[in-house]
Amino acid sequence: MMMPSDFSSRATPFISSLTQTLKASPKRVVFTEGEDERILSVAAALAHDEIILPVLLGNTEKMGNMAADLKLKMDFVRFIDPKTSPQRDRFAGYFERSEKIRGERVANAGEMMERPHYFGAMMLQYGQVDGMLAGNQSLPANVYRSAIRMLKPLPEVERAFSMVILADREDAPARNFGKGGILILADCNLLVDPSVKDLATVAVETGRLAQELLGRRPRIGMLSHSNYGSASSDSSRKMLAATRLAQDLANQRNLDIEIRGELHADVAMCQTASMMKTNSQEFEPCDVLVFPNQDAGHISYKLLRHVGGFPAFGQVLVGLGGPVAQVPRNASAERIYGTAAVIGAEAIKYHSMFPLGLY
């Protein structure tokens, strides 16, 4: 098991840049599955590095004993058991009232608040933490269900979606891997068959996030089997319509992002392919790739991660009233550390966008 100092020394340049930002403005992140050696080690590291104030959910005695066995210092890490927390009944009351407003009746609100994902999401909804990380011991659907049900949606986003951030390999940098060694993929895990409006929203909101993370004007590629009208199908026409709508939305909101499409993946990423297929001498690689459906996004992400070996952070849920990340059950401690840093950086953006809260 890595010790706290090891995480920051082995972080990618992208994560290192986020940690420097967080040192000036640390954020509170709740980890819903705290009874995990990886989570305990990462929490100790985040607190040691003074970038995140971790809150771990689970059996407090068990987590304490595990941390002691690992010889971890947990001075600035908070343990909470949802089953015994004084907040359980308060959150249950909040939830019952919100469901009543929606015309729904809840018979087991107290029992629901004992589930860590729901408890953590309520902590985020009511400002007790700034972000939430989950999934290291559960199925993605459980994380998504609780977050979408508990958290208010952003006004501009009808349906939440997910994105994943890939970093280039430092030991063997790849060809055509975007500008600056960062590539963002969306949607990879939530929207099975997105509409034109969904795809446009994914492009605009992911572009806005990319601008925050990269600190410059990002380029978004709307991917298709068609390249600027080279093939005609329902899918290519949908991506073209989504491109035009996304461009209109970006202009209406005065966002400094560039949206291209519909286009081939190689045209989005490779200068040679772009020059040959578009007859343009100007080229900058895309930072964000928007996929036509869930299958395309998820398969591409898995191939890049497991065949290409690129470090990955997230999935990050976009469109909710607070930053949430779902990590896979086989996530390494390094990936969890980096994803927590992404969530912390996202929390800074949320505080600047909604200083008085979402609604």
C-alpha positions in Angstrom: 0.0 0.0 0.0 1.4 3.4 -1.0 2.1 5.9 1.7 0.6 9.5 1.5 3.7 11.2 0.1 3.9 8.6 -2.7 0.7 9.8 -4.4 1.7 13.4 -5.1 5.1 12.3 -6.3 3.6 9.9 -8.8 0.7 12.0 -10.0 0.4 12.9 -13.7 1.3 16.6 -14.6 -2.5 17.2 -15.1 -3.3 16.0 -11.5 -0.3 17.9 -10.1 -1.6 21.1 -11.6 -5.0 20.5 -9.9 -3.4 19.8 -6.6 -1.6 23.1 -6.7 -4.9 24.9 -7.3 -6.5 22.9 -4.4 -3.8 23.8 -2.0 -5.1 27.4 -2.1 -8.7 26.3 -1.8 -9.1 22.8 -0.2 -12.5 21.2 -0.6 -14.6 18.6 1.4 -15.2 15.4 -0.5 -17.3 12.5 0.8 -16.3 8.9 -0.1 -19.3 6.7 0.3 -17.5 3.4 0.6 -14.9 4.0 3.3 -14.3 0.5 4.4 -11.7 0.0 1.7 -7.9 0.0 2.1 -7.6 2.1 -1.1 -10.0 4.7 0.1 -8.3 4.9 3.6 -4.9 5.3 2.0 -6.1 7.9 -0.5 -7.9 9.9 2.2 -4.8 10.0 4.4 -2.8 11.2 1.3 -5.3 13.9 0.4 -5.3 15.2 4.0 -1.5 15.0 4.2 -1.2 17.0 0.9 -3.7 19.5 2.3 -5.9 19.5 -0.8 -9.0 17.6 0.2 -10.8 17.3 3.6 -12.0 13.7 3.3 -15.3 12.4 4.9 -15.5 8.6 4.8 -18.8 6.7 5.2 -19.1 3.3 6.8 -18.7 1.6 10.2 -16.5 4.0 12.1 -14.9 1.4 14.3 -14.1 -0.9 11.4 -12.6 2.0 9.4 -10.6 3.2 12.4 -9.2 -0.3 13.0 -8.3 -0.7 9.3 -6.5 2.6 9.3 -4.6 1.6 12.4 -3.5 -1.7 10.8 -2.3 0.2 7.8 -0.4 2.7 10.1 -2.2 5.6 8.5 -2.5 9.1 10.1 -6.1 10.1 9.9 -6.0 13.3 11.9 -7.9 15.4 9.4 -10.1 12.6 8.1 -13.7 12.4 9.3 -15.6 9.0 9.7 -19.4 8.9 9.7 -21.7 5.9 10.0 -25.0 6.8 8.2 -26.9 4.3 10.3 -26.1 6.1 13.6 -25.5 9.6 12.4 -27.8 12.3 13.9 -28.2 13.5 10.3 -30.0 10.3 9.2 -33.5 11.5 10.4 -32.9 15.0 9.3 -32.0 13.9 5.8 -35.0 11.6 5.8 -37.3 14.5 6.5 -35.7 16.6 3.8 -36.1 13.8 1.3 -39.8 13.1 2.3 -40.6 16.8 1.8 -38.9 17.1 -1.6 -40.6 13.9 -2.8 -44.0 15.2 -1.7 -43.4 18.4 -3.8 -42.8 16.1 -6.8 -46.0 14.2 -6.0 -44.2 11.1 -4.8 -44.6 9.3 -1.4 -41.7 7.6 0.3 -42.4 4.9 2.9 -38.9 4.1 4.0 -37.0 7.4 3.9 -35.0 6.7 7.1 -33.9 3.3 5.8 -32.9 4.9 2.4 -30.7 7.4 4.2 -28.8 4.5 5.8 -27.5 3.7 2.4 -24.1 5.4 1.9 -24.7 6.6 -1.6 -27.9 8.3 -0.7 -26.5 9.7 2.6 -23.5 11.1 0.7 -25.6 12.7 -2.0 -27.7 14.4 0.7 -24.6 15.7 2.3 -23.6 17.2 -1.0 -27.1 18.5 -1.7 -27.3 20.4 1.6 -23.8 21.8 1.5 -22.1 19.6 4.1 -19.5 18.6 1.6 -18.3 20.0 -1.8 -18.1 16.8 -3.8 -18.8 13.0 -3.7 -16.8 10.0 -4.9 -18.3 6.5 -5.0 -18.3 3.2 -6.9 -15.1 1.5 -5.6 -17.2 -1.3 -4.1 -20.5 -1.0 -5.9 -22.1 -1.1 -9.4 -22.2 2.2 -11.4 -26.0 2.1 -11.6 -26.3 2.4 -7.8 -24.1 5.5 -7.8 -25.9 7.1 -10.7 -29.4 6.3 -9.3 -28.7 7.9 -5.9 -27.0 11.0 -7.3 -29.6 11.7 -9.9 -32.4 11.2 -7.4 -30.9 13.3 -4.5 -29.2 16.1 -6.3 -31.0 19.0 -8.1 -30.2 19.2 -11.8 -28.4 22.1 -13.4 -30.9 24.4 -15.2 -29.3 24.0 -18.6 -29.1 20.2 -18.5 -32.2 18.0 -19.0 -30.4 14.7 -18.5 -27.2 14.1 -16.6 -24.3 12.4 -18.4 -20.8 11.2 -17.7 -17.4 12.0 -19.0 -14.0 10.5 -18.4 -10.6 12.2 -18.5 -7.6 10.4 -20.0 -4.0 11.5 -19.6 -1.1 10.7 -22.0 1.5 8.2 -20.8 4.6 9.9 -19.5 6.9 6.9 -20.1 5.8 6.5 -23.7 3.8 9.5 -25.0 1.3 8.6 -27.7 0.9 10.1 -31.1 -2.1 12.2 -31.8 -3.3 12.4 -28.2 -4.7 15.9 -28.1 -3.0 19.1 -27.1 -1.2 19.0 -23.7 -1.7 15.3 -23.2 -5.3 15.5 -21.9 -8.3 14.0 -23.7 -11.9 14.1 -22.4 -14.5 11.6 -23.6 -18.3 12.0 -23.3 -20.9 10.5 -22.8 -19.4 7.1 -21.8 -21.9 5.6 -19.4 -25.3 7.2 -19.1 -27.1 8.3 -22.3 -27.9 5.1 -24.2 -29.3 6.8 -27.3 -28.9 10.6 -26.9 -31.2 13.0 -28.8 -29.8 15.9 -30.8 -30.5 18.2 -27.8 -28.7 15.7 -25.5 -25.6 15.6 -27.7 -25.5 19.4 -28.0 -25.7 19.7 -24.2 -23.0 17.2 -23.8 -20.7 19.1 -26.2 -21.4 22.5 -24.5 -21.2 21.4 -20.9 -18.2 19.2 -21.4 -16.5 22.0 -23.3 -17.2 24.4 -20.4 -15.7 21.9 -18.0 -12.7 21.4 -20.3 -12.1 25.2 -20.4 -12.0 25.2 -16.6 -9.6 22.2 -16.4 -7.3 23.2 -19.2 -7.3 26.9 -18.7 -7.7 27.7 -22.4 -10.1 27.5 -25.3 -11.0 23.8 -25.9 -11.9 22.1 -29.1 -14.8 19.7 -29.2 -15.2 17.0 -31.9 -18.6 15.6 -32.7 -17.6 12.1 -33.9 -19.3 10.1 -36.6 -18.7 7.5 -39.3 -19.3 10.5 -41.6 -16.9 13.3 -42.2 -18.5 16.7 -43.0 -21.2 15.0 -45.1 -19.1 12.2 -46.6 -21.8 9.7 -45.7 -25.5 10.0 -45.2 -27.4 8.1 -42.4 -29.7 8.9 -39.6 -26.7 8.8 -37.2 -24.6 11.2 -39.3 -27.5 13.6 -39.8 -28.1 13.6 -36.0 -24.5 14.4 -35.3 -24.6 17.3 -37.8 -27.8 18.7 -36.3 -26.2 18.3 -32.8 -23.1 20.2 -33.9 -25.1 23.1 -35.2 -27.3 23.3 -32.1 -24.2 23.1 -29.9 -22.6 25.9 -31.8 -25.7 28.0 -31.4 -25.9 27.3 -27.6 -22.2 28.1 -27.1 -22.7 31.5 -28.9 -25.9 32.3 -26.9 -24.0 31.7 -23.7 -20.8 33.5 -24.8 -18.7 30.5 -24.3 -15.2 30.5 -25.8 -15.2 27.0 -27.1 -14.8 25.6 -30.6 -17.2 22.8 -31.8 -16.5 20.8 -34.9 -18.5 18.2 -36.7 -19.7 15.8 -37.8 -16.2 14.3 -38.3 -14.1 11.2 -38.2 -12.0 10.4 -35.1 -8.8 10.6 -37.1 -9.7 14.0 -38.5 -10.4 15.2 -34.9 -7.0 14.0 -33.7 -4.5 13.6 -36.5 -3.0 16.5 -38.6 -2.2 14.3 -41.6 -5.7 12.9 -41.8 -7.3 16.3 -41.2 -5.3 17.9 -44.0 -6.0 15.0 -46.5 -9.8 14.7 -45.7 -10.7 18.4 -45.3 -8.2 20.2 -47.6 -7.5 22.5 -44.7 -3.9 23.6 -43.8 -4.9 24.7 -40.3 -5.2 22.0 -37.6 -5.4 21.8 -33.8 -6.3 18.5 -32.2 -9.6 18.2 -30.3 -9.5 18.1 -26.5 -13.1 16.7 -26.1 -14.6 13.8 -28.1 -18.4 13.5 -28.1 -19.7 10.1 -29.2 -23.0 9.4 -31.0 -24.2 6.9 -28.4 -23.3 5.1 -25.2 -21.8 2.0 -26.9 -19.4 4.0 -29.0 -18.2 6.1 -26.0 -17.9 3.2 -23.5 -16.1 0.9 -25.9 -13.7 3.6 -27.0 -12.9 4.6 -23.4 -12.3 0.9 -22.4 -10.0 0.3 -25.4 -8.0 3.5 -24.7 -7.7 2.6 -21.0 -7.0 -1.1 -21.1 -5.2 -1.5 -24.5 -3.6 1.9 -24.8 -2.8 2.0 -21.1 -3.7 5.7 -20.6 -4.3 6.9 -17.0 -8.0 7.6 -16.5 -10.0 9.8 -14.0 -13.7 9.5 -13.5 -16.4 8.8 -14.6 -17.5 12.4 -13.7 -21.2 13.0 -13.7 -22.2 16.3 -15.4 -25.4 18.2 -15.0 -26.1 17.8 -11.3 -26.1 20.4 -8.6 -22.7 19.3 -7.3 -19.6 17.4 -8.4 -19.9 13.6 -8.3 -17.5 10.9 -9.6 -18.0 7.2 -10.1 -14.8 5.1 -10.1 -14.8 1.4 -11.2 -14.4 -1.3 -8.6 -11.0 -2.2 -9.9 -9.7 1.4 -9.7 -6.2 1.8 -8.4 -5.5 4.1 -5.5 -3.7 6.4 -7.8 -6.8 6.7 -10.0 -9.0 7.4 -6.9 -6.6 10.1 -5.8 -6.6 11.8 -9.2 -10.4 11.6 -9.5 -10.8 13.1 -6.1 -8.5 16.0 -7.2 -10.8 16.4 -10.3 -13.8 16.6 -8.1 -12.2 19.1 -5.8 -11.3 21.3 -8.8 -14.9 20.9 -10.1 -16.1 22.1 -6.7 -14.1 25.3 -7.1 -16.0 25.9 -10.4 -19.3 25.2 -8.8 -18.7 27.7 -6.0 -17.8 30.4 -8.5 -20.8 29.7 -10.7 -23.3 29.4 -7.9 -21.9 31.4 -4.9 -25.4 31.5 -3.3 -26.4 27.9 -4.2 -28.0 26.4 -7.2 -31.6 27.6 -6.5 
